[in-house]
Amino acid sequence: MRAAKPARMGRFPSGARSPHAMNAAKVAIIGFGTIGSGVAKILLESGNRLGRHAGRPIELVRIVDPDLVRPRNVAVPRELLTSDLEVVLNDPEIVAAVELIGGLEPARSIVLKLLASGKNVVTANKALLAEHGRELFDCARRHGRSIAFEASVGGGIPIIAAIGQSLTANQVLSIHGILNGTSNFILTQMEEHHAEYSAAVAEAQRLGYAEANPAMDVNGSDAAQKLAILAHLAFGAQVDWKAIPRVGIDTVDVSDLRYAKELGYSIKLLAIAELASDGLELHVSPTLVRHGTPLAEVRGAYNAIRVVGDAVGRVFFHGLGAGQMPTASAVVADLIDTIVGRAAITFRALGLWSGRGEAAVTLRDPAKSAGRYYLRFNVQDSPGVLAQIAGILGKHAISIASVIQHETEEEADGVVPLVIMTHKAPEGAMIQAMAAIDRLPFVHPTSVRMRVRD
C-alpha cells in the first residue's frame, strides 16, 4: 500500500478534521477493489466540491476489505483500513456504506447487516438487486433506511435517476439498451478489425474489459439482470431475470458482421423492453441495428440506452458503462443524494420491490413478438435449395425481403452460406420455420437467426 500523500489545502481527506467536522457525514466503503479504489479517490481528492453538493463535508472513515496489502491506485491513511466489518456495523456515526463486493454472497448478508445497523446503503451490484431486490428493499424499509443503486446499470450513465425521477411524467413505452460494454467491445473488434470471436474475447480480457470467465457478459445474463432492474423501475414489473429470453454474442460469427454491414446494419447485443397492448415484451439478443441510428454507432466498451416516453418522445443516453472512474462517479453521486436526503425521499416514494410500486403489467408471450429477421444457413450448393427454404418460410406466413448468396472460392465440400432477410413475422412462427429448415438434409449446422431493428 502506498503511503498517503499530504493533504492539500481546502481538502477534507479521511483522517483529517475539517473546521466543520462535527457536522461531517461519515461514510464507509465495503470492498476495496477497482471500483472501491475509484470511490476512495474521489472522496479523498475532491472534498471541497463534494461538500458543496452535499451541504456538509463527506468524511471517509473506514474501508473494509480482506486484502489490506494489495497495491491500489490511491493512497489512503492506514488507519482507515480494516478487515473487520463489525467496526463499521458498531459505529453509529457512519451514516452510509458503499457495498462494492459484487456477487450474491457475502454481499447479500453484508447489506442486510448494514441496514439493520442503521446504515443507508449505496451499491453497484446489479446481480444482487436482480436476485434479492425484494428482500433487501423490505429490510431497508423495516429499518427506515434507503438503498441507492445508480451504478448498477450503465456505469456512469445516470439512467436510474432519469427513469426514476426525471421521466416520471411519462409512461415509458420502450427501452432499447446496449447494457454490456464487454459484449459491445467484442462485437466492435469483430466488425472493425475482422477478428474472430475467440480473438476478440482474448483482447477484451487483456484490456481488462472481460473476466477470465466472461460467460455472464457474452451469454446475455449480465444484460438481462440490468434489464430486469430497468423494467421494474420503468414499468413496475416484478421480473425474474432468468425468465427473460436471452441469446448471447457467442453465436455470432465474423461473417455475420460482414453480411450485416453489406445490408446496412451493425450487430449489437440489445436489451429490449417494449410495452404492448397485450403485455410487456422483454428480451436480450444480438440484433441488426441500421447504420445511421444512434445505437448502431456505439463503439468499444461504451453503453447506450434509448428511452421512449409518451410525452417526451425519444431520449438517448451514452457513456462508459463500466470501468473504475465512470462507475465510481455514479456511486459518489448516490452517496451525495443519500447524505442530502434525496435518496430517502425517492426510496419511499417509488416503493420499489414492495408490491406497492408494481404496476398491473404482465409479461408478453415471446412467441407473439413480431419483427424482421436476419437468417444465415450453411447449405449444400445444389439446385432447388432456396426454393425449398422459401417454401417452408411461406408455409409459416414469413415473406422474404432479400437474399445474399455470394460465389466463393472458399466453399468446403460444396457448402455455402445463404443469407435471408425477412419481412415482419411473429417470433413463434419463425422458431417453427427454423426448426423445419434445420431438418432439411442439405442444411448444415449451425443456422443463425437474429432480430432486425430499423
N, C-alpha and C positions, 0 to 999 in steps of 0.2 A: 504494500500500500504506500503510495507516495505521501510525503509529508504535506501537511496543509500549508497553503500559501498565506502570507499575512493578509488580513482583511483590508480591503480598500476603503477609503473614506466614503461615508454615505451608504455603505452596505450593511446588511444585517446577517452575517454568516452565523451558522449554528454555533453555539458555544459563546458567542459574543452577546452582551446585553445592550440592547438599543435603549435610547432615552425613554421609550415607551414600552419597555419590556414587560411591565406588569400587565399591559393590555395586549401583548403579542398573542397571536393564535399559534398554539404549539401543535405540530404535526409529526407523524412518523411514516416511514417507508418500510413496508414488509416485502422483502425481495430486492436484492441489490445486484441484479443482473444488468443487461444492456439498458433496458428502459428505466430501471431504478436509478442507474447512474446518471441518465439524462435528466430525470426529475430532480435529483440532488443537485446537479449542476445548475439548473435554472433557479432553484430555491436559494442556493448559496451565492450565486453571482448576480442576481437581479433583485436584490432586496428592496431597494427604493421603489422601483417600478411596480413590483408585485404589491408592496404595501399601499401604494396609491390606489390600485384597483380594488384591494380588499378592505380598505378603510382602516387598516392597522397592520403592523408588521406580521409577517409569517415566519415562524421560527421552527426550523427543522431540529428536533431534539433527539430523535432515535432513528437508527437504520438497523433492521433485523435481517440477518442472513446467516446461514450455517457456515459459509465460507468468508472469513474475515481477512484473509491474506491475499486473495487473488487480486492482481492489479486491475484497477479501473481507470477510466479516463477523466476522473475527477478526484481532487484532493479533499478529504473531509477530516475534521478533528477525530482522533481515535476514540475519544470518549463517547462519540455518538454511536459507535458500532457495538452491536451485541448479537449474540446468537439466541438469546432468551426472549421469547415472545411475551413472557409474563411481565417483563419490565415495562412494556407498552400497556398491557392489559391493566396493570395495577397503578398506572399513573393517571389520576383523574384530571390533570391539567391538559392532557393531549386530547384535542377536540376532533381530530380527523386522522385517519390512517389510510395509506395508499397500498392496496394489495396488488403486487406485481409478480406473483409467483408463477402464475399460469397453471393450466391443467385443472383437474377437478379436485383432487385431494393431494396435499392437505389444504388447498386453497379454500374449499367449502368450509371445513371445520374452523379454519382461522377467521374467515369472515364472520361466521356465526359467533365466535368468541369476541371478536372486536365489537360487534353490535351489542352483544349482551353486556359488555363492559362500558357501554355508553359512548362509543366512538362512532362518528359518521365515517362512511367508507367511500373511497374512490377506487374504481377498478377498471382495468383494461381487458378483463378476462371474458371474452365473448363465449367461450365454451362453457364456463361456469354459469353465466346468465342463461344461455340457451338450454342448459340441462337442469339447473336448480333455481331458476329465477323466482318461481313462486315461493319456495321455502325461504330464500334469502330475503325477499321483499316483505314477506309476512313477519319474519323475525325483526326486520328493521322497524316495521310499524308497531310491533309489540313494545319495543324499547324506545319508541319516539325518535328514532334516528333516520338518516337518509342514505341512499346509495346513488352515487353518480357514476356514469359509465360512458361518457362521450368517446373515450379512446377505444372502446370495444369494437367499434365498427368504423372503418375508414381511416384509422390512424389520426392524422392531423386534420382531416376534413370534418367540419362541425355539423355532421348530418343528424346527430341525435338532437341537438339543440334546434336545428332547423325544423325537423318534423315535430318535435315535442313542444316547441314554443312558437317559432316564427311563422309556421304554416298552419297553425291551428284554426285559422278562419276557414280553411279549405277542407273539403272532403278529398283526401288523396285518392286519385284514380289509378295511378300506376307508379311503380318504381322499377327502373332498369339500372342495374349496377354492375360495374367491374369491381368486385369486392375483395379480390385476392391478387395482390401485387406480384406474388411469386409466379402464379399461372400466367399473368399478363406479360411478365418478363420473358418467360419461356416461349410463349407464342410470338413475341416480338423478335426474339432471336431466330426462331424458325422462319418467320416471314421475311425479315430484313437481311439475315445472314445465311439463309438456306441451311441452317443447322438441323441435323436430325434431332428427334425428341430427346434421346439419351444424352447427346452432347449439350443440348440447351439446358437440361436439368443439371448436368455437371457444372456448367458455367454459373448457374444460379446458386449452386452450393458453394462454389469457390468464392463468390462475391458476398456470401452471407445472406442471400435472399431466401434460400431453401435450407431446411434442416437436413441432417444426414438421412432421415427417413421423411421424404416430402409427401407422404401419402395423403394427409389431411388437406394439403394445398391442391395437389394435382387431381384428386378424385372428386373434388367439389364439396367435400364435407365442411371445410372452413367457410366457404361462401354460403352454404346452406345454414350454418349456425348464425351467421350475421344476418341473413335474410329473415330468419325466424324472429330475431330481435326487432328488425325494422317492421316486419308485418304486425307484430304485437303493438308497436308504438304507433304505426300509421293507421291500422285497421282494427285494433283491439282484438286481434285473433290470437288465441292461445294455440301455438303450433309446436308439435314435437318436430324438431329439425330433422330427425331421422326419417320422418314420413314425407319430407319434401323430395319429389322426384329429382334426381341429380345424375348427371353424366360428367365425367372428368375430361381433362385435356389429354389424358394418356391414350385416348382413342384417336387422336388427331395425328395424321401423317404430314410430313412436309409437303407432299404432293397436294394435299387438300388446301394448303395455304396458297400454292401456285394456282390451282384452279379457281379458288375464291378471288384471287387478285385479277385473274383473267375475266371473271364475271363482274368485277367492280366492287368486291367486298373484302373486308378483313375478317378474321375469325377471332372472336373474343369469348372468354368464359363469362357469360351473363347470368346474373341472379335476377329473376323477374317476379314481380308481384303485380297482378292486374285485377282490378275489381270489375267483375262482370255481373250481369243481371241474375245469373244462377250461382254466384259464389265467387270466392277469391281463388285465383289461379296462381300457384307458386311453383317455380322450378328453377333449377340451375343446370346449364348445359352449354357446350361450345356452340356458338351462334355466328352465322354470317351477318355482318353489320355493314351496310352500304357505305362506301367511301364518300367522304364529304360530310358525314354526320359526326357530331362531336364524339360519340363513343368510339367510332372507328379510328379516331386519331389519337387515342390514348396509348402511349408507348411505355415500354420498360416496366418498372415496378410501381407505376402510378395506379391509383384508383380513380374511378369517376362514377357519379350517381346522378341519374336524371329522374326528377320527381315531377309528376303532372298533378296539379290540383285543379279543382273545378272553378276556382276564382282566379288564381294566379297564373294558370297555364303551366308552361314548362319552365323549370328552373334546373340549373346544371351545376354540379359541384365536382371539382377536380383538384387532386393533390396527391402527395405521397401518402399511401395507405399504410405504411409500416416504416420501420426504422426508428432509431433511438430518439432523435430530437423531435420529429413530427409527432410521434406518439406521446412523448413527454410534454409537448406543448398542450395537447388535449387534456392530459392528466392534470397539469398545473392549473389550467383554466377551470376544471372541475373543482379543484381544491379551493380556488378563489370563490367560485359560486357557493361552495359549501360554507366557507367562512363568512361570507356576506349574508347568507341565509336564503339566497335564491334557490339553491338546490333543495332545501327542505320544503319550500313553498311548492315548487314544481313536483316534487316527490309526492306530497299529499294530494295535490290537485289531479295529477294524472291517474293515480290509483293503479299503477302498473302491476301486473301479475297478482291481482287481488280479486278478480271477479267483477268488481265494480267498473273497472276500466275496460272490460271486454265487451265488444260490440256483438250484436246478433249476426255474425258473419260465418258462413260455412265454407269449407274448402270445396272448390270445384272439382268434379271428376276429371282427372287429367285426360281421359280419353275424349272428352268433349272439346278440349282446347284445339283451336284451329289456327293454322298458319301455313306459310310456304316452307318447302324443304329442299335441302341440298342432299342428293344421294350419290354415292360412289360405289360401283360394283367392279369387282375383278372378274371378267368374263372370258370365255373361250372365244377367240376371234373367228366366228363362223356365221354363215347367213342365217337370218331369222331371229338372232338373239334379241335385238332391240324390239322387234315386233312382239315377241313373247313377253318381254318385261313390260312393254307398253300395254299389252293386253291385260295383264294382272292388275296394273295400276288402274286401268279403265274399269275393270270389274268392281273396284273399290271406289269408283267415282273420283279418281285422282287424275287430273289432267296435267300434261307435260308442257312446261313453258319453254325449255331449251335443252339441248343435248350437246355434250362435248365428247368426242372420241377421236383423239389425235392418232395419226400414224406414228409409230415409234420403232426405233431400231433396237430398243432395249427389251422388247417383249420376251418373256420366258415361256417356252412351251406353248406359244400361241395365245397367252393370256394377256389381255389388255384392259386398261381402266375405262369404264364407261361412267360419265358424269351426267346426272339429270337434275334439272331444276324444275320443281313442280309449281303449279298454282296452289291456291289456298285449299287445305284439306284438313279434316279432323285428325287429331293425334291417333285415336283408336283405329281408324281406317288405315292410316299409314303404317302402324305397327303390324296389322294383319297382312297388308300387302308386302311388307318387307319380309315377313316370315315365309310367305308363299314364294317370293322370288328367291330367297336363300335356299329353298329346297330344289330349285331347278338344277339339273345335272351339269349345266355349263357355267354356273356361278360358283366362283371360288371364294373361300374365306379371305378377308373379313369385310363384309359390307359396312358402309358408313352412312349414317343419317344425322343431319344437323338442321336445326331450325334456321330460318332466314328472317332478318329484321330489316325492313326498308325504312 
